[in-house]
């Protein structure tokens, strides 16, 4: 398959060797699980259980709320200890309604939906419904509800389902191991999703620094004409869906548009495996594979973890901390977010836990910008980070918006190469958050204004109707002699 060049990007240190050759291991079931109702982009799920309820593995605990949401299920059997927001832990550090489940140790399954015997003969809507009911979200980190993306085939003419196996972040190897150990499941899930989308072609893109994954996936796809496995260049951020789409198709996604409008939908390899389990066996998303690594981790590993497990228990399973970490990150070192502490649960979009030492973070004080232009050269989106940051420092967010700051997807490449160690991506995240808040406030004010104007128009209409009625009554009244005179 011909590949196309992608602009910009960087080549951060690999640092995957600590876990790339370690097979996935299962974490023993914790005694208590903490299940936030916000494990996805969109509206939080709504609880359907209460304190004291007894539940079984796979049972629905919270249903999706609205068109963009995802339900939550019990990762094991046990008792609901609480449905709380007061002290509920969450990786964001913000208060979130959380269901606390005390495991009973029996790990007893609830009655699951019947498997879809022949997914490729099933109605596409039935596949999408099953994926939605199973609580599956994008497991590469974005955590967008997968059923919503599978619905894009009803709105766009799709040519390709692109399965993202790039895993371009340093340290992370969970997707690599999933492809090596569960290649057939990934292929099957991908084909099922392509059927639901109406896409005739599946392309599985894997960075070339994962030769074993390429070999296993190619072997699993042998004889399936609609599936192609391709190695893509090792170039961060190749895992971005827009840039991966460009590398495979040569088409650049316009600002404000979706790759689906170019005929391509992108899903992660772990998401494909989750779809396989949901459709073939009726199992909802209850666990995920997490890479635990970094210089401060005693025994780095790839671990299949029940959702809701505290990170502190996961770290303890991996040998604990060999030294105090400078930072603990949820995800990869480039785009991951620092955790407030270890007493937060593993959620659906958590691909990695990195306990990084001071040497690994390489934090240095920022200096004045020397206007070298390196950030402009490497920006994968073709933006001008140096100018955007200058406007943001002056709190001129409108000017930054005109330069395209909202098109930045926070890959961190500019911060990585900056010789002055300016945290450019932090400026852009601040600006995007502030602009989004201003837009929400504007929409709210516009809605209030529209309601006030609509009410005023109704009152005026009523008043006019009364005036018209009074005029008609006066015109219809008989004339009096005095009036005639």
N, C-alpha and C positions, 0 to 999 in steps of 0.2 A: 504494500500500500504506500502510495506517495504521501509524504508528510510535508507540512508547510512551516516556514519559519515563524516564530513568535518573538515579538520585540521585547527588549529589556530583560529583566530578571537577574538573579544572582546565583552563585554556587556556594551556599553555606557549607560548613564542615558536615561530613556525612553522619557520623556518630550513631549509626544504626547497628554497628557490629556488636554492641553489647547484648542485643536481644534478637538479631536477625536469624540466628541459628538455634534459638530456643523455641521448642514446640509449645503450643498453647497448653496451659495447665488450668485445672478448674479450682476455683476458690471454695473451700468448705463453707457450707451454708452458715451465715451469721445468725445470731440469736434475735437480732432486731434489725429491721429494714426501715429506711426513711424514704418515702416516695413522694417527692414534690409533684404538685398538679401542673406545674409549669416546666415540662421537660422538652418543649418544642417551641418553634415560632408560632405565634397566634394566640388565641384565647386559651386561658388555663382550663383544664378539664374540671368537670363538676362532680364532686363525690357522690356516690350512690350507696355508701356504707356509713355506719356510725360506730362510735366507740362501743366496744363489747361484742361486735359481730364476729362470728366465726367464718373464715373464708378458706377456700382451697386454691391450690396452685392454678394459675391461669384464669381465675375468676375476675370479672370486671369490678374494679374499685372506683373508677371515676370515668364518666363518659365524656366524649368530645363535646365542646360547646361552640356551635357556629360552624361556618364553612371551612375555616382554617383552625384546626385544633386536632387533638389526638387523645384517645382514651388511655387509661393506665390500668394495669392488671396486677394481680398478686404474684410475685415471683416464687412464692412457696405458700404452704398452708399454715394457718395460725389464727391469731386473734388480733382484731383491730384495737390497739392500745389507745390511740388518740387520732383525732382529725384536728390539727392545730396550726396556728400561724404565729403564735407568740414567740416561741423559742425554736421554731422550725429551721433547721440548717438548709442552706442552698448554696451551690457553688458561686452564685453571683454575689453572695453576702447580703442580699436583700431579703426581707421577710416574704415567705411564700407559704401558702396553705400546703400542708404536708400530711400524708397519711402514715401513721406509725404502725408497723405490723410486727407483732411478736411471733416468731416462728415456733411451731409446735414440734419440729423435728421429724415429722412424718413425711413431709414433702408430698402430700397427697393431692393428686390432680382433680380439678373440677371436670365436669363434662364439657368437652370442647366441641366447637362446630365440626360437622362432618367434613372430611377432606373433599376437595373438588377432584373427582376421579380423573377426568381428562381436562386439564386446564386449557388446552389448545382447541378444544371443542366447546368450551364454556363461553357464555356471553361476557364481553369485555367488562360490562358493568358489574357482573358478579365477582370478577377478579378485583376490581377497584373497591367494591364494598368489603370484600374479605380483608384487603390490605388496610382499609380504614378501621374496620372493627378490631384489627390486631394491634393497633397502636404503633404502627411502623412509621418511623421518621428517617430523614436522611442521617446516616450514621457516620458520615465523614466529618461531622462537626456542626454543620448548619442546622440540623434537626428540623428541617421543613417537612411537614406532614406528607408522606410519600404518595398517599392516595390523591392529593390535590395535584401533584405533578403528573400522576398517571391519567388525570382527566384532561391534560393538555391536548391529547390526541383528538378530542371532540371539538377543539377550537382551532387547531392548526393541522396542516397537512404535513405529517412527519415522515422523514426518510430513515432516520437513524436513532437507535437507542445507544448512547455512549456510556459504557460502564467505566467509571473512574477508578483505576487501580494505580494511579501515579504515586500516591503517598510521598509527596515531594518534601515534606517537613523533615528536618533532622530528627534523630532518635526514634521516631515512630515506626513500628514494624507490625502493628496489629493486622493491617490489611494484607501485607506481604504474607504473613502466616496463614490468614484465612484463605488466600488464594492457593497456597502450597498444600494446605491440609484439607480444604473443602472445595476444591476446584469444581467438581461435578455439581455441587449444590449451588455455587455461584452461577454457573452456566445455566442451570435449570431455572433459577430465579430470574435471570436476565431474559431468558426466552419467554417466560410467563409475563414479565413486564412489557416486553415488546409486543406480545399478543394483545395486552390490555390497551396499549397505546396505538395499535394499528401501524407500528413501524416495521417495515419489511427487513431491516438490517440491524444487527447488533455488532458493535465494535467495542472490544475490550482493550483499553489503552493502559499500558503498564510501563513505568520508567525502566530504562535499559539497565539500571543498576540492580535489578531484581531478576537475574537469569533463571533461578529455580522457579519463581512464580510464573514467568513467561513460559517455561517448559511445561509445567503442570497444567496451566490453563490451555495451552495449545493442544496438549494431549487430550484434555477433557472435551475440547471443541472439535476434535477430529471427526470428520464425516458429517458435521452440521453445516450445511452450505450457508445458512443465514448468519453464522457467527464468525467473526474475524478477530484474532488476537494480534495486537501490534505493539511493538516496543517504541516508546517515544523518548526523545532526548532527555537527559538528566539536566533539568533547568527549573529552578524555583522561580515562580509559582506555577509549574505545569499542572498542578492539581486544581487550579481554578477552572470552573466549568467553561467560562468564556474562552480562556486561553487553550484549554484542551480541545475545545470545539474548533478553534482556529487552526491548531496544529493538525487536526485530522481532516478538516474540510476545506481549509483555506479561507473560510468566511469569518469576517470580524463582526461581532455582535454590536449593533449601534447602541449608543448611550440610551438608557431608559427602556431598552427592549429585552426580550427573553431569547435564549438560544432556540426555544421552540418555534419562534417566528422565522428561524433559519432552517427549520425542519429537524432540529436535534434536541433531544431531551437527555440530560445527564443524571445518572444515579451512581451511588457508591457501591463497591463490591460487597461490603457487609450488609447493605440494604438489600441487595439481590439475594443474599443467603437468607435473610429474614423473611423475604417474600416466599422463598421456597418452603420454609417451615410453616408459614401461615397457610399457604394454599394446599400443600401436600399433606399436612398433618393437623391443621386447624390450630396451631400453637401461636399465641400472641407473643409480642416482643417482651421477654422477661429478663434477658441477660445480654451482655455484649463483651467483646474482647477488648481489653485495655492493655496498652504497653506501659509498664512501670519502669522508669529508667532515670538516668541522671547520676552525677558523680556522688550524690549523697545517699543513694539507695544501696542497701546492703547486698541484695541479690536481684538484679534487674530480671524482669520476666514479662511474658505475654500471658495474661490471665483472663479466663472467661469468668465474668463477675456478675452475680445477680444484681439487678438494678436495685438501688436503695442501700447498698452496702456502704458503710462509711469509709472514706478514703484512708482514715487512720488504720482500719482493719486490713485494708488492701496493702498498705505500706508495711504493716507488721508481718503479713504473710510473705512479703518479699524481703525479709531479713531486717526490716526496720531501717532507721536512718543511721548511716555509718558516721555522719558528722552533721552538725546543724546546717541546713540548707540556706543559701542566700535567698532563694525564691522557690516556691512550689507552684507549678504551672499546670493548668487544665488544658490539655492539647499539646501542640508543638511549640517550640521556642520562638517561632516567627510570628504566629497568629494566635497562640494560646493566651489565656487570661490567668493572671495570678490568683491563687486561691486565698481566701481570707484566713483559713486554718485547715487542719486535716479532718475536722469533725463535720464534713459535708459529704453528702451521698454521691455515689456514682449514678449518673443520669444517662439518658439515651444517646446524647451527642458527645459523650466523653471518650475520646479515642486514646488519650494518654495522660499519665500523671508523671511529671518530671520534677524531681527534687534536685535543683541545680546549685552547684557550689558558686562561690564568688568568682573563681577562675572561669567557670563556664558562662556566667552572665556577663563578665567583662564590663561591668558598669564603670563609666568614667564621667567626670563632670563635663557638662556641655560648654562649648566655647563659641565664640562668634562665628557666624557663617562666613566662609571665605569665597562663596559664590563660585565654586569650582564646576558646578553643573553636573556632577556625577549622579545626583539623584534624578535629574532630568533624563540622563542617558539610560538609566536602568529601569525607569518606571514602566511596568508592563502595560499600563493603561494610556501611556502617552501624555501624562499630565506634567505639570510644572511645579513639583513640590516646593522648591525654594521660594517661588512667588506666592503660592498659596499660604505657606507658613508665615511669610512676612505680613500678609493681610490679616491673618488670624491673630497674630501677636498684637496688631492694632485694633482688634475686635471688629474688623471690617469683614463680617461673614458674607455679606452680599457679594463683595468682590471675589472672595474665595469661591463662592458658589458659581459665579460666572466663569471661573477658571476650571470648574468641573470637580470640586472637592467631593461632591456627592457621588461621583463615579468611582472614587477610590474605594477599594474593597479591603483596605487595611492589611495588605500582604506583608508590610514591614520592610520591603526591599530597600527603600530610601533610607530608613533609619539604620539598616545594617551597613550600608556603604558610606554613610556620612563621616568624613574625617574629623568633623567637629563634634561628633557624638550628640547631635541634636535629635531629640526624640520626635522626629517629624510626624510619625504615625499617631502619636498622642495628640498633637495639634489637630490632625484631621478627624480623629474620633471625636474630639471635643466639638469641633465645628459641625460635624454631621449630626451629633446629638442635639446641639443647640438649634440648628436649622430645622430638624425634625420636630422639636418641641415648639418652635415658633410656628411651624406649619399646622401642628395640631391645635394650637391656640387660635390661629387664624380661622381654621375650619370651624372650631367651636364658636367663635365670635360671629362668623358668617351664618352659621346655623341659627344662632340666637337672633341675629338681625333679620334673617328671613322669616323666622317665626313671628317676630314683632311686626314686621311689615305685612305679613299675611293676616295677622289678627287685626291690624289697623284697616286693611282693605276690607275684611269682613264686616267690621263695625261701620265703615263708611258705606258699604253696600246696604246694610240694614237701615242706616240713617236715610240713605237716598230712597230706599223703598218706602219708608215712612213719609218722607216729603212728597214722593210721587202719589202715594195713597191720599194724603191730605189734599193735594192739588186736585186729584180726580173727584174727591168728595165735594170740594168747594164748587167745582165746575158743574157737578150734577145736582146741587141744591136748588130748589125752586126760588125764583125771584120774588122779593117782597115789594109791596106798593111803594115803600119808601125808596127802595133801590130803583124802582121803575121811574119815580119822579126825579 
